[in-house]
């Protein structure tokens, strides 16, 4: 429903608390364990711990180059897990092909202040099924501050919903692979109906592209990060299918995948993508992701007219800045999703159809010339 400004502060605090619970990043020493965590030191304990909801905190390396994992790690569809590598490593090989298969809700992170934890596949035979992580349809995966390395294939294969945060390193190290699937040795492969958001990190492939997408049903939004690929094959990215570049540092020119609110410049043989100077600018778009990008980190010093002409749903924490007017055009359909908080410090003019399933602050700033649905009475 529509929320007045009195409850804004308490809502924001509640959101911060919920996000903290999701990430569950714990400030602890290398082998300290919080009371709600399971301390895990071997493969048998880890396999068992992944069967139930909770936080797993590694206190030792699991597997090694001489003695890799013997079991594929699997998370079921009804399970929510936070796996804190705590500076340790998980190493598997060709016995498992995929090291970790997620069907549930998984957060991979590292709370160590000294060493970034690693999950590595040491199989050196390139194969489309030889991954470090497979995130299946219906699953959710959040990755932050860890290293993922594959010596013989794509590192992450995403079919579900995946977000990668800054501090993450994703590297496919196999050299010399030629032919076959363009996603076989990519750092990240987004396929089927996968939805991926990259907010930062380092991504590289020795044989192919850092990023790959070959399904027009998938969506990959790249907001930041460093991307390196093999220049003789595909370089930074290998497909424009459903890849939207908002920002980042690339080894090849990603111009054909840029959203309209970003630009690319060649600096010291690197292609640097940045958001356009939106001062006294206007944007008319039917693309919901372009609209979302304009609302992610707005500035109040920018005078901006945003006009949405398409149909789509917004999610996440967004803001209409004080000098911005967001207009929903006649015939357009905009939904404020159940997981969306739209801070309305500027103006919203609805000439089309506005559905509010989430929250909009300062509803007094809404001018309705069309139809609004979902407002609590």
Secondary structure, DSSP 8 states (H G I E B T S, - for coil): -B--GGGHHHHHHHHHHHHHHHH------TT---TTEEEE-SHHHHHHHTTSSEEEEESS-B--SSS--SS-EEE-TT-EEEEE-TT-EEEE-TTTSSSEEESSEEEEE---SS---EEEE---S--TT--SEEE-TT-EEEE-S-EEEESSS-SEEESSEEEE-TT-EEEE------SS-TTTT-SEEE-TT-EEEE-S-EEEESSS-SEEE--TT-EEEE-S-EEE--TTTTTTBS--TTEEE-SEEESS--GGGB-TTEEEEEETTEEEEEE---TTEEEEES-HHHHHHHHHS--TT--EEEEE-SEEEEEEEEEE-TTEEEEE-TT-EEEEEEEEEEEESSEEEESSEEEESSEES-GGGEEESSEEES---
